[in-house]
Amino acid sequence: MPQVKKSRKVVSGKKTSVAPAKKAAPKKTKSVAKSTKALVLNKTKSKKPKNTAGYYECLNACCQQGIKPKNISQVSHECKTKALTIKTKMSAQKVKAVKKIKAGYQQLGKGLNEFIKSK
């Protein structure tokens, strides 16, 4: 805070100065020992890859077979964990299907090429 200068008082023709205010002695504070706690950083949860289609396929298959001995929550948890393995199986099947389609198009191309040359 800015300090304000005090003006001098005039008493019976004489200038007198006002005594400066005494500064208060600094207060003594008791030092309190702070407990040291280990800082725990909030770990951002990494998003696990999801396979929603595989999850619902698993639930559908389990429900058609019957889930009588288990609760639905147990079955859904199992399907949630199995969904990633199902995803890898499905991706392997997709790769095979793509190879078959590619081979089919190559054979079609060869056939069309021979047909065009013959005419």
C-alpha positions as CSV (number, residue, x, y, z in Angstrom):
1,M,0.0,0.0,0.0
2,P,1.3,3.5,-0.7
3,Q,2.3,5.5,2.3
4,V,0.7,8.8,2.9
5,K,2.9,11.6,4.3
6,K,1.3,13.4,7.3
7,S,1.2,17.1,7.1
8,R,2.7,19.4,9.7
9,K,0.3,21.0,12.2
10,V,0.6,24.7,12.9
11,V,0.3,25.4,16.6
12,S,0.3,29.0,17.7
13,G,2.4,30.2,14.8
14,K,5.0,27.4,15.2
15,K,5.3,24.5,12.8
16,T,5.4,21.2,14.5
17,S,5.8,17.9,13.0
18,V,3.6,15.0,13.9
19,A,5.5,12.1,15.3
20,P,5.6,9.2,12.9
21,A,3.5,6.3,14.0
22,K,5.3,3.5,15.7
23,K,5.5,0.4,13.8
24,A,4.1,-2.6,15.5
25,A,6.5,-5.3,16.3
26,P,6.1,-8.3,14.0
27,K,3.9,-10.9,15.5
28,K,5.6,-14.1,16.3
29,T,3.8,-17.1,14.8
30,K,4.1,-20.6,15.9
31,S,5.5,-22.8,13.2
32,V,3.2,-25.7,12.6
33,A,4.8,-28.8,11.1
34,K,3.0,-29.6,8.0
35,S,2.3,-33.2,7.3
36,T,3.9,-34.4,4.1
37,K,1.5,-36.3,1.9
38,A,2.6,-38.0,-1.2
39,L,0.9,-36.3,-4.1
40,V,-1.2,-38.6,-6.1
41,L,-1.6,-37.6,-9.7
42,N,-4.8,-38.3,-11.3
43,K,-4.0,-40.8,-14.0
44,T,-5.9,-40.4,-17.1
45,K,-7.6,-43.6,-17.9
46,S,-6.5,-44.9,-21.2
47,K,-9.3,-45.7,-23.5
48,K,-9.3,-49.4,-24.3
49,P,-10.3,-50.4,-27.8
50,K,-14.0,-51.3,-27.9
51,N,-15.7,-53.8,-30.1
52,T,-19.4,-53.1,-29.6
53,A,-20.5,-55.5,-32.4
54,G,-18.5,-58.4,-30.9
55,Y,-19.9,-57.6,-27.4
56,Y,-23.5,-57.7,-28.6
57,E,-22.9,-60.9,-30.7
58,C,-21.5,-62.6,-27.6
59,L,-24.5,-61.5,-25.5
60,N,-26.9,-62.7,-28.2
61,A,-25.2,-66.1,-28.4
62,C,-25.1,-66.4,-24.6
63,C,-28.7,-65.5,-24.2
64,Q,-29.8,-68.0,-26.9
65,Q,-27.9,-70.7,-25.1
66,G,-29.5,-69.7,-21.8
67,I,-27.8,-67.9,-18.9
68,K,-29.7,-69.6,-16.1
69,P,-26.8,-70.5,-13.8
70,K,-25.2,-67.0,-14.1
71,N,-26.4,-63.5,-13.6
72,I,-26.8,-61.1,-16.6
73,S,-24.0,-58.9,-15.1
74,Q,-21.6,-61.8,-15.0
75,V,-22.4,-62.7,-18.6
76,S,-22.0,-59.1,-19.8
77,H,-18.7,-58.9,-18.0
78,E,-17.5,-62.0,-19.7
79,C,-18.6,-60.8,-23.1
80,K,-16.9,-57.5,-22.5
81,T,-13.6,-59.2,-21.9
82,K,-14.1,-61.6,-24.8
83,A,-15.0,-58.9,-27.2
84,L,-11.4,-58.1,-28.1
85,T,-10.6,-61.7,-28.8
86,I,-13.7,-61.9,-31.0
87,K,-12.5,-58.8,-32.8
88,T,-9.2,-60.4,-33.7
89,K,-11.0,-63.5,-35.0
90,M,-13.4,-61.3,-37.0
91,S,-10.5,-59.3,-38.5
92,A,-8.8,-62.6,-39.5
93,Q,-12.0,-63.7,-41.2
94,K,-12.2,-60.3,-43.0
95,V,-8.7,-60.6,-44.3
96,K,-9.5,-64.0,-45.7
97,A,-12.7,-62.6,-47.4
98,V,-10.7,-59.7,-48.9
99,K,-8.2,-62.1,-50.3
100,K,-11.0,-64.2,-51.9
101,I,-12.6,-61.1,-53.4
102,K,-9.3,-59.9,-54.7
103,A,-8.6,-63.3,-56.4
104,G,-12.1,-63.2,-57.9
105,Y,-11.7,-59.8,-59.4
106,Q,-8.3,-60.8,-60.8
107,Q,-9.9,-63.9,-62.4
108,L,-12.7,-61.7,-63.8
109,G,-10.2,-59.3,-65.2
110,K,-8.3,-62.1,-67.0
111,G,-11.6,-63.5,-68.4
112,L,-12.7,-60.1,-69.7
113,N,-9.2,-59.5,-71.2
114,E,-9.5,-62.8,-73.1
115,F,-13.0,-61.9,-74.2
116,I,-12.0,-58.5,-75.6
117,K,-9.0,-60.0,-77.4
118,S,-11.1,-62.7,-79.1
119,K,-13.4,-60.1,-80.7
